[in-house]
Amino acid sequence: MASGKMPVAGEVAPDFDLTDSTQTPRRLSDLVSRDCLVLLFYRGAW
Amino acid sequence: MADYRDHYAEIRPAGADVLAVSVDPPIKSEALRRELRLPFPILCDTEWRVAKDWGIYNPNERGGIAKPAVFVIDRDRTVQYSKIDDVATRVPASEIVRILRGAGRREAQLKVYIPRVSDFFRAIRNMIRS
């Protein structure tokens, strides 16, 4: 997949489906149930 | 992550929720979530799908990871704030709380730093001392 451009203020971020750490499928658009959502991308220990 | 855990009690009343994403497999993410007692979920971007789509994929480190970054998005997934960290620095959770509360959001958009009165007095104090 070609790499996208990082969304900046005012742009709509791409939606996505991923499983969480308990193997539960999650969709970003379903998780933004409150006014705002803070997304933390971290390096991970891999 | 622990910083955001510690500020979770301020983030929630500011109308926001928190979500963490990494390329770690679920078993590793769950271990971290338990170890740090994180009150928010960790999503597992094991195939770098989201990191690539969001333009924060770094192929040069440890076989491919997501660059550390913080985004604040609203209900329509419109980005209110985004910050990528190419160095090891992190956006402190306290700054995100400030942004969520609105005052900081306007500041960030205007990219204007408005000193607080306390900063002014501190500067004077430092001048007198030196």
Backbone of each chain as nested JSON, in Angstrom:
{
  "chains": [
    {"id": "A", "residues": [
      {"number": 1, "name": "MET", "atoms": {"N": [0.843, -1.201, 0.0], "CA": [0.0, 0.0, 0.0], "C": [0.877, 1.249, 0.0]}},
      {"number": 2, "name": "ALA", "atoms": {"N": [0.523, 2.218, -0.825], "CA": [1.28, 3.469, -0.844], "C": [1.054, 4.211, 0.468]}},
      {"number": 3, "name": "SER", "atoms": {"N": [2.096, 4.842, 0.954], "CA": [1.981, 5.562, 2.212], "C": [1.179, 6.842, 2.026]}},
      {"number": 4, "name": "GLY", "atoms": {"N": [0.299, 7.087, 2.965], "CA": [-0.493, 8.307, 2.919], "C": [0.278, 9.467, 3.525]}},
      {"number": 5, "name": "LYS", "atoms": {"N": [-0.354, 10.612, 3.493], "CA": [0.255, 11.809, 4.072], "C": [-0.332, 11.99, 5.462]}},
      {"number": 6, "name": "MET", "atoms": {"N": [0.484, 12.451, 6.372], "CA": [-0.013, 12.62, 7.737], "C": [-1.123, 13.679, 7.767]}},
      {"number": 7, "name": "PRO", "atoms": {"N": [-2.309, 13.323, 8.301], "CA": [-3.379, 14.313, 8.366], "C": [-3.054, 15.417, 9.365]}},
      {"number": 8, "name": "VAL", "atoms": {"N": [-3.236, 16.644, 8.938], "CA": [-2.977, 17.785, 9.831], "C": [-4.292, 18.474, 10.168]}},
      {"number": 9, "name": "ALA", "atoms": {"N": [-4.218, 19.461, 11.044], "CA": [-5.416, 20.149, 11.537], "C": [-6.322, 20.591, 10.385]}},
      {"number": 10, "name": "GLY", "atoms": {"N": [-7.589, 20.255, 10.5], "CA": [-8.571, 20.634, 9.491], "C": [-8.85, 19.531, 8.488]}},
      {"number": 11, "name": "GLU", "atoms": {"N": [-7.972, 18.536, 8.414], "CA": [-8.174, 17.43, 7.474], "C": [-8.876, 16.27, 8.171]}},
      {"number": 12, "name": "VAL", "atoms": {"N": [-9.569, 15.449, 7.372], "CA": [-10.254, 14.288, 7.935], "C": [-9.287, 13.102, 7.938]}},
      {"number": 13, "name": "ALA", "atoms": {"N": [-9.108, 12.516, 9.104], "CA": [-8.193, 11.379, 9.242], "C": [-8.855, 10.118, 8.682]}},
      {"number": 14, "name": "PRO", "atoms": {"N": [-8.063, 9.234, 8.049], "CA": [-8.634, 7.997, 7.502], "C": [-9.197, 7.097, 8.613]}},
      {"number": 15, "name": "ASP", "atoms": {"N": [-10.317, 6.482, 8.322], "CA": [-10.908, 5.532, 9.274], "C": [-10.103, 4.229, 9.218]}},
      {"number": 16, "name": "PHE", "atoms": {"N": [-10.22, 3.398, 10.241], "CA": [-9.54, 2.101, 10.181], "C": [-10.188, 1.081, 11.1]}},
      {"number": 17, "name": "ASP", "atoms": {"N": [-9.931, -0.185, 10.795], "CA": [-10.338, -1.306, 11.641], "C": [-9.08, -1.984, 12.14]}},
      {"number": 18, "name": "LEU", "atoms": {"N": [-9.008, -2.211, 13.432], "CA": [-7.889, -2.947, 14.014], "C": [-8.414, -3.742, 15.198]}},
      {"number": 19, "name": "THR", "atoms": {"N": [-7.681, -4.776, 15.587], "CA": [-8.074, -5.456, 16.818], "C": [-7.32, -4.817, 17.977]}},
      {"number": 20, "name": "ASP", "atoms": {"N": [-7.959, -4.806, 19.125], "CA": [-7.277, -4.259, 20.291], "C": [-6.486, -5.364, 20.996]}},
      {"number": 21, "name": "SER", "atoms": {"N": [-5.872, -5.025, 22.119], "CA": [-4.981, -5.973, 22.79], "C": [-5.718, -7.182, 23.362]}},
      {"number": 22, "name": "THR", "atoms": {"N": [-7.065, -7.08, 23.441], "CA": [-7.84, -8.233, 23.908], "C": [-8.46, -8.984, 22.728]}},
      {"number": 23, "name": "GLN", "atoms": {"N": [-7.961, -8.72, 21.519], "CA": [-8.388, -9.367, 20.27], "C": [-9.793, -8.948, 19.845]}},
      {"number": 24, "name": "THR", "atoms": {"N": [-10.29, -7.851, 20.387], "CA": [-11.613, -7.366, 20.005], "C": [-11.488, -6.434, 18.805]}},
      {"number": 25, "name": "PRO", "atoms": {"N": [-12.277, -6.686, 17.724], "CA": [-12.207, -5.778, 16.57], "C": [-12.751, -4.396, 16.93]}},
      {"number": 26, "name": "ARG", "atoms": {"N": [-12.041, -3.379, 16.512], "CA": [-12.452, -2.003, 16.803], "C": [-12.376, -1.181, 15.532]}},
      {"number": 27, "name": "ARG", "atoms": {"N": [-13.337, -0.286, 15.397], "CA": [-13.315, 0.63, 14.252], "C": [-13.183, 2.039, 14.815]}},
      {"number": 28, "name": "LEU", "atoms": {"N": [-12.266, 2.8, 14.219], "CA": [-12.0, 4.145, 14.73], "C": [-13.269, 4.983, 14.816]}},
      {"number": 29, "name": "SER", "atoms": {"N": [-14.07, 4.984, 13.744], "CA": [-15.262, 5.84, 13.728], "C": [-16.257, 5.476, 14.83]}},
      {"number": 30, "name": "ASP", "atoms": {"N": [-16.236, 4.214, 15.294], "CA": [-17.114, 3.819, 16.399], "C": [-16.545, 4.259, 17.744]}},
      {"number": 31, "name": "LEU", "atoms": {"N": [-15.259, 4.501, 17.775], "CA": [-14.603, 4.856, 19.037], "C": [-14.657, 6.36, 19.335]}},
      {"number": 32, "name": "VAL", "atoms": {"N": [-14.961, 7.152, 18.309], "CA": [-15.08, 8.606, 18.537], "C": [-16.506, 8.91, 18.969]}},
      {"number": 33, "name": "SER", "atoms": {"N": [-16.842, 8.494, 20.16], "CA": [-18.204, 8.691, 20.641], "C": [-18.317, 9.976, 21.457]}},
      {"number": 34, "name": "ARG", "atoms": {"N": [-17.2, 10.457, 21.946], "CA": [-17.229, 11.699, 22.718], "C": [-16.846, 12.862, 21.789]}},
      {"number": 35, "name": "ASP", "atoms": {"N": [-16.665, 14.046, 22.332], "CA": [-16.366, 15.214, 21.49], "C": [-15.063, 15.031, 20.727]}},
      {"number": 36, "name": "CYS", "atoms": {"N": [-14.079, 14.51, 21.441], "CA": [-12.756, 14.344, 20.836], "C": [-12.155, 13.007, 21.233]}},
      {"number": 37, "name": "LEU", "atoms": {"N": [-11.203, 12.582, 20.425], "CA": [-10.46, 11.375, 20.737], "C": [-8.976, 11.692, 20.611]}},
      {"number": 38, "name": "VAL", "atoms": {"N": [-8.229, 11.327, 21.631], "CA": [-6.775, 11.528, 21.615], "C": [-6.152, 10.204, 21.173]}},
      {"number": 39, "name": "LEU", "atoms": {"N": [-5.46, 10.223, 20.047], "CA": [-4.801, 9.016, 19.549], "C": [-3.317, 9.095, 19.815]}},
      {"number": 40, "name": "LEU", "atoms": {"N": [-2.814, 8.112, 20.515], "CA": [-1.385, 8.071, 20.823], "C": [-0.731, 6.959, 20.017]}},
      {"number": 41, "name": "PHE", "atoms": {"N": [0.097, 7.32, 19.092], "CA": [0.891, 6.31, 18.388], "C": [2.219, 6.213, 19.124]}},
      {"number": 42, "name": "TYR", "atoms": {"N": [2.545, 5.029, 19.596], "CA": [3.819, 4.877, 20.305], "C": [4.658, 3.806, 19.628]}},
      {"number": 43, "name": "ARG", "atoms": {"N": [5.947, 3.852, 19.905], "CA": [6.901, 2.998, 19.203], "C": [6.653, 1.511, 19.406]}},
      {"number": 44, "name": "GLY", "atoms": {"N": [6.255, 1.147, 20.578], "CA": [6.068, -0.269, 20.868], "C": [7.373, -0.934, 21.237]}},
      {"number": 45, "name": "ALA", "atoms": {"N": [7.267, -2.108, 21.793], "CA": [8.443, -2.787, 22.339], "C": [8.978, -3.86, 21.405]}},
      {"number": 46, "name": "TRP", "atoms": {"N": [8.357, -3.959, 20.237], "CA": [8.688, -5.03, 19.314], "C": [10.144, -4.997, 18.888]}}
    ]},
    {"id": "B", "residues": [
      {"number": 1, "name": "MET", "atoms": {"N": [2.829, 7.14, 27.871], "CA": [1.56, 6.415, 28.101], "C": [1.108, 6.562, 29.549]}},
      {"number": 2, "name": "ALA", "atoms": {"N": [2.079, 6.424, 30.448], "CA": [1.763, 6.592, 31.871], "C": [1.336, 8.029, 32.152]}},
      {"number": 3, "name": "ASP", "atoms": {"N": [1.946, 8.951, 31.413], "CA": [1.597, 10.367, 31.537], "C": [0.122, 10.581, 31.183]}},
      {"number": 4, "name": "TYR", "atoms": {"N": [-0.321, 9.921, 30.112], "CA": [-1.716, 10.063, 29.684], "C": [-2.664, 9.323, 30.638]}},
      {"number": 5, "name": "ARG", "atoms": {"N": [-2.172, 8.228, 31.216], "CA": [-2.954, 7.534, 32.252], "C": [-3.176, 8.482, 33.429]}},
      {"number": 6, "name": "ASP", "atoms": {"N": [-2.089, 9.159, 33.835], "CA": [-2.175, 10.043, 34.994], "C": [-3.063, 11.263, 34.74]}},
      {"number": 7, "name": "HIS", "atoms": {"N": [-3.199, 11.631, 33.476], "CA": [-4.037, 12.788, 33.141], "C": [-5.421, 12.379, 32.638]}},
      {"number": 8, "name": "TYR", "atoms": {"N": [-5.701, 11.077, 32.677], "CA": [-6.977, 10.57, 32.159], "C": [-8.166, 11.216, 32.871]}},
      {"number": 9, "name": "ALA", "atoms": {"N": [-8.015, 11.435, 34.154], "CA": [-9.088, 12.035, 34.955], "C": [-9.362, 13.486, 34.549]}},
      {"number": 10, "name": "GLU", "atoms": {"N": [-8.409, 14.1, 33.844], "CA": [-8.633, 15.464, 33.341], "C": [-9.102, 15.438, 31.889]}},
      {"number": 11, "name": "ILE", "atoms": {"N": [-8.65, 14.42, 31.17], "CA": [-8.989, 14.31, 29.747], "C": [-10.48, 13.98, 29.574]}},
      {"number": 12, "name": "ARG", "atoms": {"N": [-10.993, 13.066, 30.396], "CA": [-12.398, 12.651, 30.284], "C": [-13.373, 13.819, 30.492]}},
      {"number": 13, "name": "PRO", "atoms": {"N": [-13.236, 14.584, 31.58], "CA": [-14.164, 15.705, 31.756], "C": [-14.031, 16.775, 30.673]}},
      {"number": 14, "name": "ALA", "atoms": {"N": [-12.877, 16.799, 29.978], "CA": [-12.7, 17.767, 28.886], "C": [-13.411, 17.273, 27.615]}},
      {"number": 15, "name": "GLY", "atoms": {"N": [-14.134, 16.164, 27.73], "CA": [-14.953, 15.678, 26.615], "C": [-14.228, 14.751, 25.668]}},
      {"number": 16, "name": "ALA", "atoms": {"N": [-13.148, 14.179, 26.112], "CA": [-12.362, 13.345, 25.203], "C": [-12.112, 11.951, 25.758]}},
      {"number": 17, "name": "ASP", "atoms": {"N": [-11.711, 11.081, 24.88], "CA": [-11.297, 9.741, 25.24], "C": [-9.901, 9.513, 24.685]}},
      {"number": 18, "name": "VAL", "atoms": {"N": [-9.264, 8.45, 25.12], "CA": [-7.894, 8.183, 24.687], "C": [-7.814, 6.803, 24.048]}},
      {"number": 19, "name": "LEU", "atoms": {"N": [-6.957, 6.692, 23.063], "CA": [-6.741, 5.439, 22.358], "C": [-5.262, 5.365, 22.016]}},
      {"number": 20, "name": "ALA", "atoms": {"N": [-4.648, 4.222, 22.282], "CA": [-3.239, 4.057, 21.934], "C": [-3.121, 3.076, 20.777]}},
      {"number": 21, "name": "VAL", "atoms": {"N": [-2.134, 3.286, 19.921], "CA": [-1.902, 2.41, 18.774], "C": [-0.412, 2.11, 18.671]}},
      {"number": 22, "name": "SER", "atoms": {"N": [-0.088, 0.843, 18.469], "CA": [1.304, 0.498, 18.175], "C": [1.325, -0.688, 17.228]}},
      {"number": 23, "name": "VAL", "atoms": {"N": [2.523, -1.056, 16.768], "CA": [2.637, -2.194, 15.847], "C": [2.883, -3.496, 16.608]}},
      {"number": 24, "name": "ASP", "atoms": {"N": [2.85, -3.424, 17.921], "CA": [3.053, -4.62, 18.736], "C": [1.887, -5.601, 18.585]}},
      {"number": 25, "name": "PRO", "atoms": {"N": [2.166, -6.9, 18.692], "CA": [1.079, -7.881, 18.667], "C": [0.229, -7.767, 19.953]}},
      {"number": 26, "name": "PRO", "atoms": {"N": [-1.027, -8.248, 19.894], "CA": [-1.943, -8.109, 21.034], "C": [-1.365, -8.576, 22.368]}},
      {"number": 27, "name": "ILE", "atoms": {"N": [-0.647, -9.701, 22.359], "CA": [-0.16, -10.253, 23.626], "C": [0.799, -9.288, 24.327]}},
      {"number": 28, "name": "LYS", "atoms": {"N": [1.605, -8.608, 23.516], "CA": [2.567, -7.65, 24.059], "C": [1.863, -6.37, 24.524]}},
      {"number": 29, "name": "SER", "atoms": {"N": [0.9, -5.939, 23.727], "CA": [0.15, -4.731, 24.061], "C": [-0.666, -4.926, 25.33]}},
      {"number": 30, "name": "GLU", "atoms": {"N": [-1.24, -6.122, 25.461], "CA": [-2.064, -6.402, 26.638], "C": [-1.193, -6.455, 27.894]}},
      {"number": 31, "name": "ALA", "atoms": {"N": [0.005, -7.008, 27.735], "CA": [0.937, -7.064, 28.873], "C": [1.291, -5.648, 29.323]}},
      {"number": 32, "name": "LEU", "atoms": {"N": [1.526, -4.776, 28.355], "CA": [1.868, -3.385, 28.666], "C": [0.682, -2.665, 29.312]}},
      {"number": 33, "name": "ARG", "atoms": {"N": [-0.502, -2.92, 28.766], "CA": [-1.715, -2.268, 29.268], "C": [-1.957, -2.635, 30.737]}},
      {"number": 34, "name": "ARG", "atoms": {"N": [-1.698, -3.918, 31.054], "CA": [-1.879, -4.377, 32.43], "C": [-0.785, -3.836, 33.337]}},
      {"number": 35, "name": "GLU", "atoms": {"N": [0.446, -3.879, 32.816], "CA": [1.588, -3.426, 33.609], "C": [1.434, -1.955, 33.995]}},
      {"number": 36, "name": "LEU", "atoms": {"N": [1.014, -1.145, 33.027], "CA": [0.868, 0.295, 33.275], "C": [-0.523, 0.659, 33.79]}},
      {"number": 37, "name": "ARG", "atoms": {"N": [-1.396, -0.35, 33.879], "CA": [-2.787, -0.126, 34.309], "C": [-3.446, 0.982, 33.493]}},
      {"number": 38, "name": "LEU", "atoms": {"N": [-3.378, 0.838, 32.184], "CA": [-3.934, 1.865, 31.302], "C": [-5.454, 1.755, 31.261]}},
      {"number": 39, "name": "PRO", "atoms": {"N": [-6.147, 2.872, 31.444], "CA": [-7.612, 2.839, 31.431], "C": [-8.203, 2.955, 30.028]}},
      {"number": 40, "name": "PHE", "atoms": {"N": [-7.345, 2.956, 29.01], "CA": [-7.821, 3.077, 27.631], "C": [-7.277, 1.913, 26.793]}},
      {"number": 41, "name": "PRO", "atoms": {"N": [-7.945, 1.62, 25.652], "CA": [-7.521, 0.462, 24.848], "C": [-6.245, 0.711, 24.047]}},
      {"number": 42, "name": "ILE", "atoms": {"N": [-5.573, -0.368, 23.706], "CA": [-4.434, -0.303, 22.8], "C": [-4.814, -1.081, 21.541]}},
      {"number": 43, "name": "LEU", "atoms": {"N": [-4.7, -0.436, 20.395], "CA": [-4.972, -1.12, 19.135], "C": [-3.673, -1.609, 18.522]}},
      {"number": 44, "name": "CYS", "atoms": {"N": [-3.779, -2.734, 17.8], "CA": [-2.578, -3.41, 17.306], "C": [-2.491, -3.316, 15.788]}},
      {"number": 45, "name": "ASP", "atoms": {"N": [-1.597, -2.462, 15.359], "CA": [-1.406, -2.209, 13.926], "C": [-0.254, -3.076, 13.431]}},
      {"number": 46, "name": "THR", "atoms": {"N": [-0.421, -4.388, 13.57], "CA": [0.687, -5.32, 13.328], "C": [1.162, -5.358, 11.876]}},
      {"number": 47, "name": "GLU", "atoms": {"N": [0.302, -4.949, 10.951], "CA": [0.72, -4.96, 9.532], "C": [1.05, -3.565, 9.026]}},
      {"number": 48, "name": "TRP", "atoms": {"N": [1.201, -2.61, 9.951], "CA": [1.549, -1.205, 9.638], "C": [0.546, -0.541, 8.709]}},
      {"number": 49, "name": "ARG", "atoms": {"N": [-0.673, -1.081, 8.649], "CA": [-1.691, -0.558, 7.74], "C": [-2.019, 0.9, 8.071]}},
      {"number": 50, "name": "VAL", "atoms": {"N": [-2.291, 1.129, 9.361], "CA": [-2.693, 2.466, 9.794], "C": [-1.504, 3.423, 9.778]}},
      {"number": 51, "name": "ALA", "atoms": {"N": [-0.352, 2.933, 10.234], "CA": [0.849, 3.779, 10.237], "C": [1.144, 4.294, 8.828]}},
      {"number": 52, "name": "LYS", "atoms": {"N": [0.981, 3.428, 7.834], "CA": [1.231, 3.828, 6.449], "C": [0.152, 4.79, 5.958]}},
      {"number": 53, "name": "ASP", "atoms": {"N": [-1.098, 4.435, 6.255], "CA": [-2.231, 5.239, 5.812], "C": [-2.198, 6.639, 6.424]}},
      {"number": 54, "name": "TRP", "atoms": {"N": [-1.696, 6.714, 7.64], "CA": [-1.665, 7.997, 8.357], "C": [-0.334, 8.726, 8.159]}},
      {"number": 55, "name": "GLY", "atoms": {"N": [0.529, 8.176, 7.33], "CA": [1.777, 8.858, 6.999], "C": [2.793, 8.939, 8.12]}},
      {"number": 56, "name": "ILE", "atoms": {"N": [2.767, 7.968, 9.032], "CA": [3.721, 8.013, 10.144], "C": [4.53, 6.714, 10.24]}},
      {"number": 57, "name": "TYR", "atoms": {"N": [4.584, 6.006, 9.123], "CA": [5.337, 4.751, 9.105], "C": [6.827, 5.041, 8.997]}},
      {"number": 58, "name": "ASN", "atoms": {"N": [7.604, 4.396, 9.828], "CA": [9.066, 4.528, 9.794], "C": [9.671, 3.159, 9.513]}},
      {"number": 59, "name": "PRO", "atoms": {"N": [10.06, 2.903, 8.239], "CA": [10.555, 1.574, 7.871], "C": [11.987, 1.317, 8.334]}},
      {"number": 60, "name": "ASN", "atoms": {"N": [12.664, 2.375, 8.8], "CA": [14.099, 2.256, 9.089], "C": [14.423, 1.768, 10.495]}},
      {"number": 61, "name": "GLU", "atoms": {"N": [13.424, 1.556, 11.299], "CA": [13.711, 1.172, 12.672], "C": [13.022, -0.131, 13.053]}},
      {"number": 62, "name": "ARG", "atoms": {"N": [13.79, -1.044, 13.569], "CA": [13.281, -2.32, 14.075], "C": [12.276, -2.994, 13.133]}},
      {"number": 63, "name": "GLY", "atoms": {"N": [12.588, -3.042, 11.854], "CA": [11.727, -3.735, 10.904], "C": [10.428, -3.017, 10.593]}},
      {"number": 64, "name": "GLY", "atoms": {"N": [10.328, -1.765, 10.989], "CA": [9.135, -0.984, 10.681], "C": [8.297, -0.707, 11.903]}},
      {"number": 65, "name": "ILE", "atoms": {"N": [8.182, 0.569, 12.264], "CA": [7.347, 0.964, 13.397], "C": [6.589, 2.242, 13.042]}},
      {"number": 66, "name": "ALA", "atoms": {"N": [5.669, 2.61, 13.907], "CA": [4.981, 3.889, 13.738], "C": [5.797, 4.934, 14.479]}},
      {"number": 67, "name": "LYS", "atoms": {"N": [5.994, 6.089, 13.846], "CA": [6.662, 7.185, 14.552], "C": [5.759, 7.623, 15.699]}},
      {"number": 68, "name": "PRO", "atoms": {"N": [6.354, 7.957, 16.828], "CA": [5.505, 8.427, 17.925], "C": [4.778, 9.707, 17.504]}},
      {"number": 69, "name": "ALA", "atoms": {"N": [3.483, 9.707, 17.673], "CA": [2.695, 10.871, 17.256], "C": [1.441, 10.978, 18.108]}},
      {"number": 70, "name": "VAL", "atoms": {"N": [0.93, 12.173, 18.218], "CA": [-0.312, 12.407, 18.945], "C": [-1.286, 13.139, 18.03]}},
      {"number": 71, "name": "PHE", "atoms": {"N": [-2.507, 12.64, 17.962], "CA": [-3.557, 13.296, 17.193], "C": [-4.747, 13.54, 18.105]}},
      {"number": 72, "name": "VAL", "atoms": {"N": [-5.407, 14.671, 17.91], "CA": [-6.708, 14.887, 18.536], "C": [-7.698, 15.04, 17.39]}},
      {"number": 73, "name": "ILE", "atoms": {"N": [-8.684, 14.131, 17.34], "CA": [-9.69, 14.208, 16.272], "C": [-11.067, 14.369, 16.9]}},
      {"number": 74, "name": "ASP", "atoms": {"N": [-11.984, 14.976, 16.136], "CA": [-13.343, 15.139, 16.66], "C": [-14.246, 14.029, 16.111]}},
      {"number": 75, "name": "ARG", "atoms": {"N": [-15.538, 14.143, 16.346], "CA": [-16.493, 13.098, 15.943], "C": [-16.466, 12.781, 14.462]}},
      {"number": 76, "name": "ASP", "atoms": {"N": [-16.2, 13.796, 13.639], "CA": [-16.158, 13.602, 12.184], "C": [-14.778, 13.154, 11.717]}},
      {"number": 77, "name": "ARG", "atoms": {"N": [-13.925, 12.833, 12.656], "CA": [-12.529, 12.454, 12.396], "C": [-11.72, 13.601, 11.802]}},
      {"number": 78, "name": "THR", "atoms": {"N": [-12.216, 14.827, 11.995], "CA": [-11.438, 15.984, 11.563], "C": [-10.343, 16.218, 12.594]}},
      {"number": 79, "name": "VAL", "atoms": {"N": [-9.131, 16.374, 12.085], "CA": [-7.981, 16.551, 12.983], "C": [-8.015, 17.944, 13.594]}},
      {"number": 80, "name": "GLN", "atoms": {"N": [-7.967, 17.994, 14.916], "CA": [-7.911, 19.266, 15.628], "C": [-6.469, 19.622, 15.957]}},
      {"number": 81, "name": "TYR", "atoms": {"N": [-5.674, 18.575, 16.081], "CA": [-4.286, 18.772, 16.49], "C": [-3.5, 17.543, 16.059]}},
      {"number": 82, "name": "SER", "atoms": {"N": [-2.296, 17.759, 15.559], "CA": [-1.443, 16.606, 15.27], "C": [0.004, 17.002, 15.499]}},
      {"number": 83, "name": "LYS", "atoms": {"N": [0.737, 16.087, 16.065], "CA": [2.145, 16.368, 16.359], "C": [2.912, 15.064, 16.221]}},
      {"number": 84, "name": "ILE", "atoms": {"N": [3.927, 15.111, 15.379], "CA": [4.76, 13.931, 15.2], "C": [6.076, 14.179, 15.915]}},
      {"number": 85, "name": "ASP", "atoms": {"N": [6.59, 13.143, 16.542], "CA": [7.846, 13.291, 17.277], "C": [8.933, 12.494, 16.595]}},
      {"number": 86, "name": "ASP", "atoms": {"N": [9.801, 13.186, 15.887], "CA": [10.911, 12.49, 15.246], "C": [12.021, 12.206, 16.239]}},
      {"number": 87, "name": "VAL", "atoms": {"N": [12.107, 13.028, 17.251], "CA": [13.055, 12.759, 18.329], "C": [12.315, 12.078, 19.466]}},
      {"number": 88, "name": "ALA", "atoms": {"N": [12.985, 11.852, 20.544], "CA": [12.384, 11.065, 21.625], "C": [11.411, 11.861, 22.496]}},
      {"number": 89, "name": "THR", "atoms": {"N": [11.191, 13.12, 22.16], "CA": [10.292, 13.92, 22.998], "C": [8.843, 13.523, 22.764]}},
      {"number": 90, "name": "ARG", "atoms": {"N": [8.047, 13.792, 23.722], "CA": [6.644, 13.428, 23.705], "C": [5.823, 14.678, 23.976]}},
      {"number": 91, "name": "VAL", "atoms": {"N": [4.661, 14.759, 23.373], "CA": [3.76, 15.841, 23.737], "C": [3.209, 15.512, 25.119]}},
      {"number": 92, "name": "PRO", "atoms": {"N": [3.452, 16.367, 26.106], "CA": [2.947, 16.03, 27.438], "C": [1.421, 16.035, 27.475]}},
      {"number": 93, "name": "ALA", "atoms": {"N": [0.873, 15.124, 28.253], "CA": [-0.583, 15.006, 28.364], "C": [-1.209, 16.314, 28.831]}},
      {"number": 94, "name": "SER", "atoms": {"N": [-0.454, 17.056, 29.667], "CA": [-0.986, 18.322, 30.183], "C": [-1.252, 19.307, 29.039]}},
      {"number": 95, "name": "GLU", "atoms": {"N": [-0.415, 19.246, 27.998], "CA": [-0.621, 20.133, 26.854], "C": [-1.888, 19.734, 26.093]}},
      {"number": 96, "name": "ILE", "atoms": {"N": [-2.109, 18.418, 25.992], "CA": [-3.317, 17.93, 25.315], "C": [-4.566, 18.337, 26.105]}},
      {"number": 97, "name": "VAL", "atoms": {"N": [-4.478, 18.273, 27.414], "CA": [-5.61, 18.691, 28.26], "C": [-5.921, 20.163, 27.996]}},
      {"number": 98, "name": "ARG", "atoms": {"N": [-4.875, 20.957, 27.881], "CA": [-5.034, 22.392, 27.629], "C": [-5.712, 22.616, 26.264]}},
      {"number": 99, "name": "ILE", "atoms": {"N": [-5.299, 21.836, 25.288], "CA": [-5.87, 21.953, 23.948], "C": [-7.337, 21.553, 23.973]}},
      {"number": 100, "name": "LEU", "atoms": {"N": [-7.624, 20.471, 24.682], "CA": [-9.004, 19.986, 24.762], "C": [-9.904, 21.01, 25.437]}},
      {"number": 101, "name": "ARG", "atoms": {"N": [-9.354, 21.732, 26.364], "CA": [-10.162, 22.717, 27.086], "C": [-10.413, 23.967, 26.258]}},
      {"number": 102, "name": "GLY", "atoms": {"N": [-9.797, 24.036, 25.074], "CA": [-10.15, 25.125, 24.165], "C": [-9.14, 26.236, 24.079]}},
      {"number": 103, "name": "ALA", "atoms": {"N": [-8.645, 26.692, 25.193], "CA": [-7.704, 27.809, 25.181], "C": [-6.476, 27.439, 24.365]}},
      {"number": 104, "name": "GLY", "atoms": {"N": [-5.976, 26.274, 24.622], "CA": [-4.793, 25.809, 23.93], "C": [-5.043, 25.553, 22.46]}},
      {"number": 105, "name": "ARG", "atoms": {"N": [-6.271, 25.149, 22.141], "CA": [-6.592, 24.844, 20.752], "C": [-6.432, 26.099, 19.884]}},
      {"number": 106, "name": "ARG", "atoms": {"N": [-6.942, 27.212, 20.385], "CA": [-6.825, 28.467, 19.628], "C": [-5.356, 28.868, 19.509]}},
      {"number": 107, "name": "GLU", "atoms": {"N": [-4.626, 28.701, 20.586], "CA": [-3.202, 29.045, 20.576], "C": [-2.449, 28.22, 19.538]}},
      {"number": 108, "name": "ALA", "atoms": {"N": [-2.737, 26.935, 19.514], "CA": [-2.044, 26.029, 18.606], "C": [-2.347, 26.397, 17.155]}},
      {"number": 109, "name": "GLN", "atoms": {"N": [-3.601, 26.766, 16.883], "CA": [-3.974, 27.106, 15.515], "C": [-3.311, 28.403, 15.062]}},
      {"number": 110, "name": "LEU", "atoms": {"N": [-3.249, 29.34, 15.986], "CA": [-2.668, 30.639, 15.636], "C": [-1.144, 30.606, 15.703]}},
      {"number": 111, "name": "LYS", "atoms": {"N": [-0.627, 29.559, 16.338], "CA": [0.805, 29.435, 16.569], "C": [1.367, 30.682, 17.251]}},
      {"number": 112, "name": "VAL", "atoms": {"N": [0.605, 31.212, 18.169], "CA": [1.031, 32.388, 18.919], "C": [1.184, 31.968, 20.371]}},
      {"number": 113, "name": "TYR", "atoms": {"N": [2.288, 32.35, 20.956], "CA": [2.478, 32.04, 22.361], "C": [2.108, 33.26, 23.186]}},
      {"number": 114, "name": "ILE", "atoms": {"N": [1.101, 33.101, 24.015], "CA": [0.688, 34.21, 24.875], "C": [1.201, 33.92, 26.277]}},
      {"number": 115, "name": "PRO", "atoms": {"N": [2.192, 34.699, 26.735], "CA": [2.73, 34.418, 28.061], "C": [1.703, 34.688, 29.152]}},
      {"number": 116, "name": "ARG", "atoms": {"N": [1.75, 33.884, 30.148], "CA": [0.871, 34.095, 31.288], "C": [1.511, 35.129, 32.219]}},
      {"number": 117, "name": "VAL", "atoms": {"N": [0.722, 35.712, 33.056], "CA": [1.213, 36.72, 34.006], "C": [2.301, 36.111, 34.891]}},
      {"number": 118, "name": "SER", "atoms": {"N": [2.108, 34.849, 35.28], "CA": [3.095, 34.19, 36.141], "C": [4.449, 34.05, 35.44]}},
      {"number": 119, "name": "ASP", "atoms": {"N": [4.409, 33.841, 34.11], "CA": [5.663, 33.742, 33.34], "C": [6.394, 35.077, 33.352]}},
      {"number": 120, "name": "PHE", "atoms": {"N": [5.617, 36.151, 33.274], "CA": [6.151, 37.507, 33.271], "C": [6.894, 37.788, 34.569]}},
      {"number": 121, "name": "PHE", "atoms": {"N": [6.265, 37.454, 35.677], "CA": [6.892, 37.688, 36.986], "C": [8.109, 36.791, 37.179]}},
      {"number": 122, "name": "ARG", "atoms": {"N": [8.018, 35.586, 36.664], "CA": [9.147, 34.665, 36.785], "C": [10.351, 35.219, 36.027]}},
      {"number": 123, "name": "ALA", "atoms": {"N": [10.095, 35.79, 34.86], "CA": [11.168, 36.364, 34.046], "C": [11.84, 37.524, 34.783]}},
      {"number": 124, "name": "ILE", "atoms": {"N": [11.033, 38.345, 35.415], "CA": [11.58, 39.482, 36.163], "C": [12.426, 38.994, 37.328]}},
      {"number": 125, "name": "ARG", "atoms": {"N": [11.892, 37.976, 38.029], "CA": [12.608, 37.403, 39.177], "C": [13.979, 36.869, 38.719]}},
      {"number": 126, "name": "ASN", "atoms": {"N": [13.973, 36.176, 37.586], "CA": [15.223, 35.597, 37.076], "C": [16.208, 36.704, 36.696]}},
      {"number": 127, "name": "MET", "atoms": {"N": [15.696, 37.824, 36.197], "CA": [16.556, 38.937, 35.822], "C": [17.226, 39.528, 37.057]}},
      {"number": 128, "name": "ILE", "atoms": {"N": [16.423, 39.651, 38.12], "CA": [16.949, 40.244, 39.37], "C": [18.025, 39.33, 39.962]}},
      {"number": 129, "name": "ARG", "atoms": {"N": [17.767, 38.022, 39.886], "CA": [18.71, 37.063, 40.459], "C": [20.045, 37.048, 39.72]}},
      {"number": 130, "name": "SER", "atoms": {"N": [20.006, 37.221, 38.417], "CA": [21.226, 37.038, 37.636], "C": [22.106, 38.296, 37.602]}}
    ]}
  ]
}
